[in-house]
């Protein structure tokens, strides 16, 4: 099938507007990690402070994502996303103003980061479920691949220029630009015309619906096993990289722009992975997800070996390709196998378990690096990441899960 045919999903007005708004927001998100990291380092030059602030941004995903999932299955999902965008705009604008005015403190950034993270906790379960609601089942993998490509583009351009922007207008000015992108996203969401979700039963109590979401997860061994794998790998490898990476770059007396470029090339790789996912439909999707996930250790090993800047960039790019494929295959598999009326709750369990230990990984990375040294901490993280990525290949249901024909899915066609 030629590439234009793979892009037919963009002819759907609802998906196209959702895609454009989210692509702009993702570009702003790409500015965020580098700017915030070096904004915090400018305060006290402490990796522990970076971990604490980053953990504050991530903690609400653990605490409130399940709540967001239940309400996203109850309310109109686009309204939930608009409210989240507006909350994140206000919060990020305040953070930018504090940094620009020289009044930022670690505690204030952490507090505001917690509020910002609450917006994330309600946005992402609704987003995953909304794609399932507005895209026909035979176009779900293409829709997720395109979303991954937009993610990759935003995180390529954003981090690549973020270090430069931080040098020119400061961390506060850079985060101010990020704040504006949430207004653009909310504006495009306002244009959506999504039909009401058809429900097979009346809404139950909050706790009952929360329990129903967990039963959907627990009834599928491959699903909860892969969620557990993601939680452990994010804890021991991916979360610590957010702290250990900048520390390793700083220890080598290299520019923050190099870290931004590395993160940017990772995202360019995601763009390539999304392009592959437009065509590649694995017969054993969870095996593909697991194998792609083993690349989480590669950046840690590259930093520990003190590869040249060119070598680091190449590793980050390959890792990005793997994640681009992983994300599209994972999301499409969930959307094809979970009923639409339960999708936000299942997605919320996915987001919650994936980030369940993320804040702890961020908080521990700085002290462990101080205790062991940055290089030893990198090696420890890499080895644990490989072990925790591969164990799921010994679970029978992970191998047995086969690709489901799109026609067999229960997802209704979108207007």
C-alpha atoms as a printed R data frame, in Angstrom:
    type eleno elety resid chain resno       x       y      z
1   ATOM     1    CA   UNK     A     1   0.000   0.000  0.000
2   ATOM     2    CA   UNK     A     2   1.391   3.383 -0.963
3   ATOM     3    CA   UNK     A     3   2.130   5.989  1.701
4   ATOM     4    CA   UNK     A     4  -0.802   8.324  0.822
5   ATOM     5    CA   UNK     A     5  -3.222   5.458  1.450
6   ATOM     6    CA   UNK     A     6  -1.673   4.980  4.874
7   ATOM     7    CA   UNK     A     7  -2.498   8.617  5.635
8   ATOM     8    CA   UNK     A     8  -6.207   8.294  4.808
9   ATOM     9    CA   UNK     A     9  -6.968   8.568  8.515
10  ATOM    10    CA   UNK     A    10  -6.092  12.273  8.304
11  ATOM    11    CA   UNK     A    11  -9.165  12.775  6.107
12  ATOM    12    CA   UNK     A    12 -11.280  12.234  9.207
13  ATOM    13    CA   UNK     A    13 -11.959  15.766 10.435
14  ATOM    14    CA   UNK     A    14 -12.070  14.896 14.130
15  ATOM    15    CA   UNK     A    15  -8.822  12.975 14.060
16  ATOM    16    CA   UNK     A    16  -7.105  15.575 11.879
17  ATOM    17    CA   UNK     A    17  -7.929  18.419 14.275
18  ATOM    18    CA   UNK     A    18  -6.995  16.324 17.292
19  ATOM    19    CA   UNK     A    19  -3.724  15.399 15.593
20  ATOM    20    CA   UNK     A    20  -2.792  19.010 14.729
21  ATOM    21    CA   UNK     A    21  -3.566  20.359 18.192
22  ATOM    22    CA   UNK     A    22  -1.683  17.589 19.921
23  ATOM    23    CA   UNK     A    23   1.286  17.958 17.547
24  ATOM    24    CA   UNK     A    24   1.656  21.628 18.553
25  ATOM    25    CA   UNK     A    25   1.376  20.719 22.224
26  ATOM    26    CA   UNK     A    26   3.975  17.980 21.824
27  ATOM    27    CA   UNK     A    27   6.360  20.491 20.285
28  ATOM    28    CA   UNK     A    28   6.013  22.551 23.452
29  ATOM    29    CA   UNK     A    29   6.463  19.456 25.598
30  ATOM    30    CA   UNK     A    30   9.751  18.877 23.808
31  ATOM    31    CA   UNK     A    31  11.034  22.174 25.202
32  ATOM    32    CA   UNK     A    32  10.102  21.264 28.747
33  ATOM    33    CA   UNK     A    33  12.552  18.631 30.128
34  ATOM    34    CA   UNK     A    34  15.782  20.336 29.066
35  ATOM    35    CA   UNK     A    35  14.591  23.790 30.125
36  ATOM    36    CA   UNK     A    36  13.298  22.628 33.504
37  ATOM    37    CA   UNK     A    37  16.353  20.480 34.228
38  ATOM    38    CA   UNK     A    38  18.813  23.291 33.688
39  ATOM    39    CA   UNK     A    39  16.478  25.801 35.332
40  ATOM    40    CA   UNK     A    40  16.631  23.715 38.515
41  ATOM    41    CA   UNK     A    41  20.385  23.129 38.179
42  ATOM    42    CA   UNK     A    42  20.867  26.906 38.010
43  ATOM    43    CA   UNK     A    43  19.337  27.183 41.485
44  ATOM    44    CA   UNK     A    44  21.594  24.831 43.465
45  ATOM    45    CA   UNK     A    45  23.508  22.687 40.926
46  ATOM    46    CA   UNK     A    46  22.010  19.601 42.579
47  ATOM    47    CA   UNK     A    47  21.017  16.423 40.799
48  ATOM    48    CA   UNK     A    48  18.899  15.523 43.831
49  ATOM    49    CA   UNK     A    49  16.888  18.742 43.389
50  ATOM    50    CA   UNK     A    50  16.333  17.885 39.718
51  ATOM    51    CA   UNK     A    51  15.024  14.473 40.726
52  ATOM    52    CA   UNK     A    52  12.688  15.917 43.370
53  ATOM    53    CA   UNK     A    53  11.167  18.472 41.000
54  ATOM    54    CA   UNK     A    54  10.781  15.939 38.190
55  ATOM    55    CA   UNK     A    55   9.202  13.504 40.656
56  ATOM    56    CA   UNK     A    56   6.657  16.150 41.675
57  ATOM    57    CA   UNK     A    57   5.603  16.478 38.027
58  ATOM    58    CA   UNK     A    58   5.255  12.698 37.734
59  ATOM    59    CA   UNK     A    59   3.648  11.802 41.073
60  ATOM    60    CA   UNK     A    60   0.057  12.783 40.103
61  ATOM    61    CA   UNK     A    61   0.178  10.233 37.276
62  ATOM    62    CA   UNK     A    62   0.464   7.615 40.008
63  ATOM    63    CA   UNK     A    63  -2.085   9.145 42.367
64  ATOM    64    CA   UNK     A    64  -4.818  10.412 40.054
65  ATOM    65    CA   UNK     A    65  -4.627   8.669 36.679
66  ATOM    66    CA   UNK     A    66  -7.151   6.052 37.769
67  ATOM    67    CA   UNK     A    67  -9.502   8.844 38.798
68  ATOM    68    CA   UNK     A    68  -8.964  10.468 35.420
69  ATOM    69    CA   UNK     A    69  -9.732   7.187 33.680
70  ATOM    70    CA   UNK     A    70 -13.061   6.717 35.474
71  ATOM    71    CA   UNK     A    71 -14.196  10.271 34.751
72  ATOM    72    CA   UNK     A    72 -13.044  10.027 31.143
73  ATOM    73    CA   UNK     A    73 -15.371   7.043 30.703
74  ATOM    74    CA   UNK     A    74 -18.186   9.036 32.338
75  ATOM    75    CA   UNK     A    75 -17.825  12.501 30.787
76  ATOM    76    CA   UNK     A    76 -17.153  13.711 27.271
77  ATOM    77    CA   UNK     A    77 -13.495  12.997 26.726
78  ATOM    78    CA   UNK     A    78 -12.755  16.113 24.671
79  ATOM    79    CA   UNK     A    79 -14.091  18.318 27.486
80  ATOM    80    CA   UNK     A    80 -11.826  16.562 29.965
81  ATOM    81    CA   UNK     A    81  -8.847  17.215 27.702
82  ATOM    82    CA   UNK     A    82  -9.721  20.918 27.247
83  ATOM    83    CA   UNK     A    83  -9.905  21.418 31.011
84  ATOM    84    CA   UNK     A    84  -6.545  19.658 31.403
85  ATOM    85    CA   UNK     A    85  -4.937  21.839 28.731
86  ATOM    86    CA   UNK     A    86  -6.141  25.037 30.396
87  ATOM    87    CA   UNK     A    87  -4.922  23.896 33.824
88  ATOM    88    CA   UNK     A    88  -1.493  23.061 32.428
89  ATOM    89    CA   UNK     A    89  -1.304  26.391 30.583
90  ATOM    90    CA   UNK     A    90  -1.878  28.364 33.794
91  ATOM    91    CA   UNK     A    91   0.564  26.260 35.807
92  ATOM    92    CA   UNK     A    92   3.368  26.377 33.247
93  ATOM    93    CA   UNK     A    93   2.894  30.129 32.790
94  ATOM    94    CA   UNK     A    94   3.386  30.644 36.547
95  ATOM    95    CA   UNK     A    95   6.523  28.477 36.535
96  ATOM    96    CA   UNK     A    96   7.912  30.519 33.640
97  ATOM    97    CA   UNK     A    97   7.157  33.791 35.448
98  ATOM    98    CA   UNK     A    98   8.894  32.607 38.636
99  ATOM    99    CA   UNK     A    99  12.028  31.600 36.755
100 ATOM   100    CA   UNK     A   100  12.082  34.820 34.721
101 ATOM   101    CA   UNK     A   101  11.616  36.908 37.854
102 ATOM   102    CA   UNK     A   102  14.338  35.071 39.759
103 ATOM   103    CA   UNK     A   103  11.864  34.019 42.464
104 ATOM   104    CA   UNK     A   104  11.750  30.295 41.815
105 ATOM   105    CA   UNK     A   105  12.543  27.893 44.639
106 ATOM   106    CA   UNK     A   106  12.768  24.131 44.556
107 ATOM   107    CA   UNK     A   107   9.648  23.819 46.740
108 ATOM   108    CA   UNK     A   108   7.584  26.186 44.567
109 ATOM   109    CA   UNK     A   109   8.600  24.423 41.352
110 ATOM   110    CA   UNK     A   110   7.757  21.061 42.938
111 ATOM   111    CA   UNK     A   111   4.348  22.296 44.125
112 ATOM   112    CA   UNK     A   112   3.447  23.762 40.753
113 ATOM   113    CA   UNK     A   113   4.786  20.652 39.063
114 ATOM   114    CA   UNK     A   114   2.396  18.556 41.134
115 ATOM   115    CA   UNK     A   115  -0.555  20.665 39.960
116 ATOM   116    CA   UNK     A   116   0.666  20.403 36.364
117 ATOM   117    CA   UNK     A   117   0.917  16.633 36.703
118 ATOM   118    CA   UNK     A   118  -2.736  16.470 37.769
119 ATOM   119    CA   UNK     A   119  -3.612  17.849 34.330
120 ATOM   120    CA   UNK     A   120  -1.576  15.069 32.732
121 ATOM   121    CA   UNK     A   121  -3.365  12.475 34.867
122 ATOM   122    CA   UNK     A   122  -6.754  13.451 33.419
123 ATOM   123    CA   UNK     A   123  -5.577  14.188 29.865
124 ATOM   124    CA   UNK     A   124  -3.832  11.008 28.758
125 ATOM   125    CA   UNK     A   125  -6.471   8.355 29.592
126 ATOM   126    CA   UNK     A   126  -9.045  10.501 27.801
127 ATOM   127    CA   UNK     A   127  -6.734  10.953 24.810
128 ATOM   128    CA   UNK     A   128  -6.116   7.243 24.256
129 ATOM   129    CA   UNK     A   129  -9.832   6.476 24.559
130 ATOM   130    CA   UNK     A   130 -10.828   9.365 22.279
131 ATOM   131    CA   UNK     A   131  -8.666   8.026 19.440
132 ATOM   132    CA   UNK     A   132 -10.450   4.682 19.726
133 ATOM   133    CA   UNK     A   133 -13.804   6.532 19.672
134 ATOM   134    CA   UNK     A   134 -13.210   8.620 16.531
135 ATOM   135    CA   UNK     A   135 -11.055   6.320 14.371
136 ATOM   136    CA   UNK     A   136 -12.314   3.150 12.594
137 ATOM   137    CA   UNK     A   137 -10.758  -0.065 13.848
138 ATOM   138    CA   UNK     A   138  -8.945  -0.762 10.576
139 ATOM   139    CA   UNK     A   139  -7.100   2.584 10.888
140 ATOM   140    CA   UNK     A   140  -6.154   2.467 14.565
141 ATOM   141    CA   UNK     A   141  -2.525   1.448 14.103
142 ATOM   142    CA   UNK     A   142  -2.054   4.153 11.447
143 ATOM   143    CA   UNK     A   143  -3.621   6.732 13.789
144 ATOM   144    CA   UNK     A   144  -1.328   5.699 16.641
145 ATOM   145    CA   UNK     A   145   1.685   5.619 14.328
146 ATOM   146    CA   UNK     A   146   0.919   9.167 13.152
147 ATOM   147    CA   UNK     A   147   0.496  10.298 16.732
148 ATOM   148    CA   UNK     A   148   3.861   8.700 17.516
149 ATOM   149    CA   UNK     A   149   5.402  10.486 14.553
150 ATOM   150    CA   UNK     A   150   4.028  13.810 15.807
151 ATOM   151    CA   UNK     A   151   5.420  12.915 19.216
152 ATOM   152    CA   UNK     A   152   8.781  12.151 17.655
153 ATOM   153    CA   UNK     A   153   8.797  15.369 15.627
154 ATOM   154    CA   UNK     A   154   7.903  17.495 18.649
155 ATOM   155    CA   UNK     A   155  10.460  15.831 20.857
156 ATOM   156    CA   UNK     A   156  13.083  16.092 18.114
157 ATOM   157    CA   UNK     A   157  12.640  19.770 17.370
158 ATOM   158    CA   UNK     A   158  11.845  20.783 20.953
159 ATOM   159    CA   UNK     A   159  14.896  19.376 22.788
160 ATOM   160    CA   UNK     A   160  17.152  20.178 19.830
161 ATOM   161    CA   UNK     A   161  16.382  23.886 20.142
162 ATOM   162    CA   UNK     A   162  15.630  23.932 23.859
163 ATOM   163    CA   UNK     A   163  19.281  24.149 24.887
164 ATOM   164    CA   UNK     A   164  19.743  27.034 22.459
165 ATOM   165    CA   UNK     A   165  16.601  28.780 23.714
166 ATOM   166    CA   UNK     A   166  17.718  28.362 27.326
167 ATOM   167    CA   UNK     A   167  21.007  30.056 26.426
168 ATOM   168    CA   UNK     A   168  19.195  32.910 24.616
169 ATOM   169    CA   UNK     A   169  16.042  33.612 26.658
170 ATOM   170    CA   UNK     A   170  16.563  31.509 29.777
171 ATOM   171    CA   UNK     A   171  14.689  28.524 31.162
172 ATOM   172    CA   UNK     A   172  11.729  30.733 32.110
173 ATOM   173    CA   UNK     A   173  11.279  32.131 28.615
174 ATOM   174    CA   UNK     A   174  11.504  28.663 27.103
175 ATOM   175    CA   UNK     A   175   8.857  27.304 29.459
176 ATOM   176    CA   UNK     A   176   6.657  30.300 28.631
177 ATOM   177    CA   UNK     A   177   6.634  29.154 25.007
178 ATOM   178    CA   UNK     A   178   5.637  25.690 26.186
179 ATOM   179    CA   UNK     A   179   2.694  27.194 28.105
180 ATOM   180    CA   UNK     A   180   1.301  28.820 24.965
181 ATOM   181    CA   UNK     A   181   1.111  25.493 23.122
182 ATOM   182    CA   UNK     A   182  -1.565  24.276 25.545
183 ATOM   183    CA   UNK     A   183  -3.839  27.094 24.391
184 ATOM   184    CA   UNK     A   184  -3.379  25.958 20.793
185 ATOM   185    CA   UNK     A   185  -4.239  22.381 21.743
186 ATOM   186    CA   UNK     A   186  -7.379  23.491 23.606
187 ATOM   187    CA   UNK     A   187  -8.456  25.563 20.600
188 ATOM   188    CA   UNK     A   188  -8.315  22.568 18.246
189 ATOM   189    CA   UNK     A   189 -10.134  20.388 20.773
190 ATOM   190    CA   UNK     A   190 -12.979  22.898 20.776
191 ATOM   191    CA   UNK     A   191 -13.526  22.173 17.058
192 ATOM   192    CA   UNK     A   192 -14.183  18.445 17.568
193 ATOM   193    CA   UNK     A   193 -17.670  17.081 16.972
194 ATOM   194    CA   UNK     A   194 -17.623  13.710 18.706
195 ATOM   195    CA   UNK     A   195 -20.828  11.658 18.895
196 ATOM   196    CA   UNK     A   196 -21.893  10.506 22.376
197 ATOM   197    CA   UNK     A   197 -20.389   7.218 23.456
198 ATOM   198    CA   UNK     A   198 -22.890   4.367 23.352
199 ATOM   199    CA   UNK     A   199 -22.927   2.527 26.683
200 ATOM   200    CA   UNK     A   200 -24.236  -0.979 27.272
201 ATOM   201    CA   UNK     A   201 -25.088  -0.281 30.922
202 ATOM   202    CA   UNK     A   202 -25.818   2.625 33.223
203 ATOM   203    CA   UNK     A   203 -22.918   4.227 35.126
204 ATOM   204    CA   UNK     A   204 -22.181   2.542 38.451
205 ATOM   205    CA   UNK     A   205 -20.553   4.050 41.518
206 ATOM   206    CA   UNK     A   206 -17.046   5.447 41.197
207 ATOM   207    CA   UNK     A   207 -15.465   2.544 43.096
208 ATOM   208    CA   UNK     A   208 -17.429  -0.011 41.099
209 ATOM   209    CA   UNK     A   209 -16.268   1.482 37.802
210 ATOM   210    CA   UNK     A   210 -12.699   1.625 39.095
211 ATOM   211    CA   UNK     A   211 -12.948  -2.038 40.006
212 ATOM   212    CA   UNK     A   212 -14.392  -2.881 36.583
213 ATOM   213    CA   UNK     A   213 -11.343  -1.317 34.948
214 ATOM   214    CA   UNK     A   214  -9.036  -3.467 37.057
215 ATOM   215    CA   UNK     A   215 -11.023  -6.603 36.171
216 ATOM   216    CA   UNK     A   216 -10.529  -5.803 32.493
217 ATOM   217    CA   UNK     A   217  -6.763  -5.688 33.110
218 ATOM   218    CA   UNK     A   218  -6.570  -8.699 35.422
219 ATOM   219    CA   UNK     A   219  -8.518 -10.921 33.023
220 ATOM   220    CA   UNK     A   220  -5.732 -10.647 30.423
221 ATOM   221    CA   UNK     A   221  -2.415 -12.100 31.606
222 ATOM   222    CA   UNK     A   222  -0.451 -10.582 28.733
223 ATOM   223    CA   UNK     A   223  -1.798  -7.151 29.654
224 ATOM   224    CA   UNK     A   224  -0.919  -7.017 33.343
225 ATOM   225    CA   UNK     A   225   2.426  -8.733 32.749
226 ATOM   226    CA   UNK     A   226   3.440  -6.137 30.165
227 ATOM   227    CA   UNK     A   227   2.233  -3.327 32.428
228 ATOM   228    CA   UNK     A   228   4.401  -4.704 35.237
229 ATOM   229    CA   UNK     A   229   7.379  -4.915 32.872
230 ATOM   230    CA   UNK     A   230   6.943  -1.280 31.870
231 ATOM   231    CA   UNK     A   231   6.688  -0.137 35.495
232 ATOM   232    CA   UNK     A   232   9.919  -1.888 36.478
233 ATOM   233    CA   UNK     A   233  11.928  -0.736 33.446
234 ATOM   234    CA   UNK     A   234  10.788   2.858 33.857
235 ATOM   235    CA   UNK     A   235  11.783   2.708 37.529
236 ATOM   236    CA   UNK     A   236  15.301   1.304 37.170
237 ATOM   237    CA   UNK     A   237  16.364   2.684 33.793
238 ATOM   238    CA   UNK     A   238  14.283   5.323 32.066
239 ATOM   239    CA   UNK     A   239  13.463   7.537 35.064
240 ATOM   240    CA   UNK     A   240  17.061   7.585 36.380
241 ATOM   241    CA   UNK     A   241  18.281   8.541 32.910
242 ATOM   242    CA   UNK     A   242  16.531  11.914 33.289
243 ATOM   243    CA   UNK     A   243  18.882  12.675 36.188
244 ATOM   244    CA   UNK     A   244  21.995  10.617 35.367
245 ATOM   245    CA   UNK     A   245  22.100  11.791 31.742
246 ATOM   246    CA   UNK     A   246  22.501  15.523 32.486
247 ATOM   247    CA   UNK     A   247  24.899  14.683 35.344
248 ATOM   248    CA   UNK     A   248  27.073  12.607 32.992
249 ATOM   249    CA   UNK     A   249  27.073  15.382 30.390
250 ATOM   250    CA   UNK     A   250  27.928  18.008 33.021
251 ATOM   251    CA   UNK     A   251  30.732  15.820 34.431
252 ATOM   252    CA   UNK     A   252  32.274  15.720 30.944
253 ATOM   253    CA   UNK     A   253  32.139  19.546 30.817
254 ATOM   254    CA   UNK     A   254  29.950  19.443 27.732
255 ATOM   255    CA   UNK     A   255  27.210  21.863 26.765
256 ATOM   256    CA   UNK     A   256  23.545  21.386 27.736
257 ATOM   257    CA   UNK     A   257  22.913  21.658 24.001
258 ATOM   258    CA   UNK     A   258  24.446  18.165 23.583
259 ATOM   259    CA   UNK     A   259  21.887  16.663 25.954
260 ATOM   260    CA   UNK     A   260  19.125  18.475 24.087
261 ATOM   261    CA   UNK     A   261  20.453  17.157 20.778
262 ATOM   262    CA   UNK     A   262  20.625  13.594 22.115
263 ATOM   263    CA   UNK     A   263  17.051  13.729 23.346
264 ATOM   264    CA   UNK     A   264  16.079  15.309 20.039
265 ATOM   265    CA   UNK     A   265  17.670  12.514 18.003
266 ATOM   266    CA   UNK     A   266  15.829   9.986 20.136
267 ATOM   267    CA   UNK     A   267  12.632  11.688 19.060
268 ATOM   268    CA   UNK     A   268  13.695  11.778 15.429
269 ATOM   269    CA   UNK     A   269  14.109   8.028 15.771
270 ATOM   270    CA   UNK     A   270  10.539   7.853 17.110
271 ATOM   271    CA   UNK     A   271   9.450   9.623 13.950
272 ATOM   272    CA   UNK     A   272  11.166   6.891 11.920
273 ATOM   273    CA   UNK     A   273   9.661   4.190 14.131
274 ATOM   274    CA   UNK     A   274   6.201   5.625 13.569
275 ATOM   275    CA   UNK     A   275   6.802   5.518  9.824
276 ATOM   276    CA   UNK     A   276   7.747   1.831 10.098
277 ATOM   277    CA   UNK     A   277   4.614   1.186 12.163
278 ATOM   278    CA   UNK     A   278   2.446   2.537  9.332
279 ATOM   279    CA   UNK     A   279   3.376  -0.648  7.431
280 ATOM   280    CA   UNK     A   280   4.597  -3.187  9.991
281 ATOM   281    CA   UNK     A   281   1.908  -5.272 11.694
282 ATOM   282    CA   UNK     A   282   3.629  -7.911 13.854
283 ATOM   283    CA   UNK     A   283   1.939 -11.274 14.266
284 ATOM   284    CA   UNK     A   284   3.034 -11.434 17.915
285 ATOM   285    CA   UNK     A   285   2.584  -7.829 19.072
286 ATOM   286    CA   UNK     A   286   3.664  -8.285 22.699
287 ATOM   287    CA   UNK     A   287   6.894 -10.002 21.696
288 ATOM   288    CA   UNK     A   288   7.624  -7.015 19.475
289 ATOM   289    CA   UNK     A   289   6.863  -4.648 22.360
290 ATOM   290    CA   UNK     A   290   9.140  -6.578 24.726
291 ATOM   291    CA   UNK     A   291  12.066  -6.763 22.297
292 ATOM   292    CA   UNK     A   292  11.804  -3.086 21.405
293 ATOM   293    CA   UNK     A   293  11.720  -2.310 25.115
294 ATOM   294    CA   UNK     A   294  15.121  -3.919 25.737
295 ATOM   295    CA   UNK     A   295  16.722  -0.897 24.066
296 ATOM   296    CA   UNK     A   296  16.006   1.088 27.255
297 ATOM   297    CA   UNK     A   297  19.454   0.103 28.549
298 ATOM   298    CA   UNK     A   298  21.329   1.283 25.462
299 ATOM   299    CA   UNK     A   299  21.605   5.000 26.440
300 ATOM   300    CA   UNK     A   300  22.885   4.069 29.899
301 ATOM   301    CA   UNK     A   301  25.575   1.826 28.402
302 ATOM   302    CA   UNK     A   302  26.572   4.485 25.886
303 ATOM   303    CA   UNK     A   303  27.006   7.103 28.618
304 ATOM   304    CA   UNK     A   304  28.901   4.668 30.868
305 ATOM   305    CA   UNK     A   305  31.304   3.841 28.009
306 ATOM   306    CA   UNK     A   306  31.749   7.589 27.398
307 ATOM   307    CA   UNK     A   307  31.082   7.293 23.705
308 ATOM   308    CA   UNK     A   308  31.783  10.258 21.479
309 ATOM   309    CA   UNK     A   309  28.965  12.758 20.850
310 ATOM   310    CA   UNK     A   310  28.364  11.092 17.469
311 ATOM   311    CA   UNK     A   311  28.116   7.684 19.126
312 ATOM   312    CA   UNK     A   312  25.708   8.961 21.776
313 ATOM   313    CA   UNK     A   313  23.497  10.535 19.131
314 ATOM   314    CA   UNK     A   314  23.419   7.280 17.111
315 ATOM   315    CA   UNK     A   315  22.395   5.245 20.178
316 ATOM   316    CA   UNK     A   316  19.644   7.693 21.052
317 ATOM   317    CA   UNK     A   317  18.345   7.563 17.474
318 ATOM   318    CA   UNK     A   318  18.157   3.738 17.362
319 ATOM   319    CA   UNK     A   319  16.422   3.706 20.729
320 ATOM   320    CA   UNK     A   320  13.871   6.169 19.366
321 ATOM   321    CA   UNK     A   321  13.094   3.958 16.353
322 ATOM   322    CA   UNK     A   322  12.361   1.052 18.689
323 ATOM   323    CA   UNK     A   323  10.076   3.150 20.895
324 ATOM   324    CA   UNK     A   324   8.206   4.500 17.876
325 ATOM   325    CA   UNK     A   325   7.302   0.954 16.833
326 ATOM   326    CA   UNK     A   326   6.591  -0.129 20.420
327 ATOM   327    CA   UNK     A   327   4.145   2.721 21.115
328 ATOM   328    CA   UNK     A   328   2.080   2.272 17.960
329 ATOM   329    CA   UNK     A   329   1.817  -1.505 18.349
330 ATOM   330    CA   UNK     A   330   0.969  -1.319 22.058
331 ATOM   331    CA   UNK     A   331  -1.731   1.355 21.727
332 ATOM   332    CA   UNK     A   332  -3.352  -0.290 18.712
333 ATOM   333    CA   UNK     A   333  -3.442  -3.664 20.481
334 ATOM   334    CA   UNK     A   334  -5.245  -2.155 23.479
335 ATOM   335    CA   UNK     A   335  -7.721  -0.243 21.320
336 ATOM   336    CA   UNK     A   336  -8.566  -3.336 19.279
337 ATOM   337    CA   UNK     A   337  -9.097  -5.597 22.298
338 ATOM   338    CA   UNK     A   338 -10.739  -3.351 24.913
339 ATOM   339    CA   UNK     A   339 -14.398  -2.252 24.679
340 ATOM   340    CA   UNK     A   340 -14.769   1.508 24.016
341 ATOM   341    CA   UNK     A   341 -16.776   2.136 27.187
342 ATOM   342    CA   UNK     A   342 -13.913   0.739 29.303
343 ATOM   343    CA   UNK     A   343 -10.982   2.082 27.309
344 ATOM   344    CA   UNK     A   344 -10.183   5.152 29.410
345 ATOM   345    CA   UNK     A   345 -10.144   3.127 32.624
346 ATOM   346    CA   UNK     A   346  -7.872   0.452 31.147
347 ATOM   347    CA   UNK     A   347  -5.665   3.177 29.703
348 ATOM   348    CA   UNK     A   348  -5.500   4.816 33.117
349 ATOM   349    CA   UNK     A   349  -4.240   1.552 34.631
350 ATOM   350    CA   UNK     A   350  -1.645   1.463 31.870
351 ATOM   351    CA   UNK     A   351  -0.475   5.026 32.592
352 ATOM   352    CA   UNK     A   352  -0.581   4.523 36.356
353 ATOM   353    CA   UNK     A   353   1.399   1.287 36.427
354 ATOM   354    CA   UNK     A   354   3.925   2.574 33.895
355 ATOM   355    CA   UNK     A   355   4.598   5.592 36.080
356 ATOM   356    CA   UNK     A   356   3.977   3.881 39.404
357 ATOM   357    CA   UNK     A   357   7.618   3.848 40.460
358 ATOM   358    CA   UNK     A   358   8.798   6.650 38.157
359 ATOM   359    CA   UNK     A   359   8.915   9.350 40.888
360 ATOM   360    CA   UNK     A   360  10.882   7.029 43.169
361 ATOM   361    CA   UNK     A   361  13.340   6.328 40.348
362 ATOM   362    CA   UNK     A   362  13.868  10.065 39.876
363 ATOM   363    CA   UNK     A   363  14.329  10.705 43.594
364 ATOM   364    CA   UNK     A   364  16.801   7.835 44.105
365 ATOM   365    CA   UNK     A   365  18.951   8.523 41.045
366 ATOM   366    CA   UNK     A   366  20.744  11.547 42.503
367 ATOM   367    CA   UNK     A   367  21.678   9.987 45.868
368 ATOM   368    CA   UNK     A   368  22.758   6.715 44.209
369 ATOM   369    CA   UNK     A   369  24.986   8.661 41.806
370 ATOM   370    CA   UNK     A   370  26.540  10.479 44.765
371 ATOM   371    CA   UNK     A   371  27.096   7.196 46.598
372 ATOM   372    CA   UNK     A   372  28.390   5.053 43.710
373 ATOM   373    CA   UNK     A   373  29.537   7.615 41.198
374 ATOM   374    CA   UNK     A   374  27.715   8.450 38.001
375 ATOM   375    CA   UNK     A   375  29.388   5.758 35.860
376 ATOM   376    CA   UNK     A   376  28.685   2.896 38.277
377 ATOM   377    CA   UNK     A   377  25.103   4.075 38.657
378 ATOM   378    CA   UNK     A   378  24.732   3.999 34.879
379 ATOM   379    CA   UNK     A   379  26.005   0.412 34.679
380 ATOM   380    CA   UNK     A   380  23.743  -0.753 37.501
381 ATOM   381    CA   UNK     A   381  20.726   0.802 35.812
382 ATOM   382    CA   UNK     A   382  21.598  -0.703 32.413
383 ATOM   383    CA   UNK     A   383  22.018  -4.280 33.688
384 ATOM   384    CA   UNK     A   384  18.829  -4.199 35.740
385 ATOM   385    CA   UNK     A   385  16.979  -2.729 32.769
386 ATOM   386    CA   UNK     A   386  17.993  -5.617 30.504
387 ATOM   387    CA   UNK     A   387  16.909  -8.267 33.007
388 ATOM   388    CA   UNK     A   388  13.579  -6.598 33.704
389 ATOM   389    CA   UNK     A   389  12.879  -6.122 29.998
390 ATOM   390    CA   UNK     A   390  13.480  -9.735 28.992
391 ATOM   391    CA   UNK     A   391  11.738 -11.759 31.713
392 ATOM   392    CA   UNK     A   392   8.312 -11.356 30.065
393 ATOM   393    CA   UNK     A   393   9.493 -13.455 27.119
394 ATOM   394    CA   UNK     A   394   9.182 -16.474 29.439
395 ATOM   395    CA   UNK     A   395   5.446 -15.822 29.955
396 ATOM   396    CA   UNK     A   396   3.378 -18.066 27.682
397 ATOM   397    CA   UNK     A   397   0.520 -15.620 27.106
398 ATOM   398    CA   UNK     A   398   2.931 -12.969 25.848
399 ATOM   399    CA   UNK     A   399   3.966 -15.340 23.056
400 ATOM   400    CA   UNK     A   400   0.459 -16.670 22.425
401 ATOM   401    CA   UNK     A   401  -1.156 -13.301 21.790
402 ATOM   402    CA   UNK     A   402  -1.603 -12.953 18.046
403 ATOM   403    CA   UNK     A   403  -2.489  -9.917 15.994
404 ATOM   404    CA   UNK     A   404  -6.250  -9.432 15.880
405 ATOM   405    CA   UNK     A   405  -7.743  -8.647 12.464
406 ATOM   406    CA   UNK     A   406  -9.149  -5.128 12.522
407 ATOM   407    CA   UNK     A   407 -12.491  -6.387 11.239
408 ATOM   408    CA   UNK     A   408 -12.885  -8.512 14.344
409 ATOM   409    CA   UNK     A   409 -12.593  -5.550 16.709
410 ATOM   410    CA   UNK     A   410 -15.661  -4.000 18.279
411 ATOM   411    CA   UNK     A   411 -14.580  -0.406 17.672
412 ATOM   412    CA   UNK     A   412 -17.324   1.528 15.868
413 ATOM   413    CA   UNK     A   413 -16.532   3.428 12.705
414 ATOM   414    CA   UNK     A   414 -16.023   7.142 13.241
415 ATOM   415    CA   UNK     A   415 -17.785   9.841 11.274
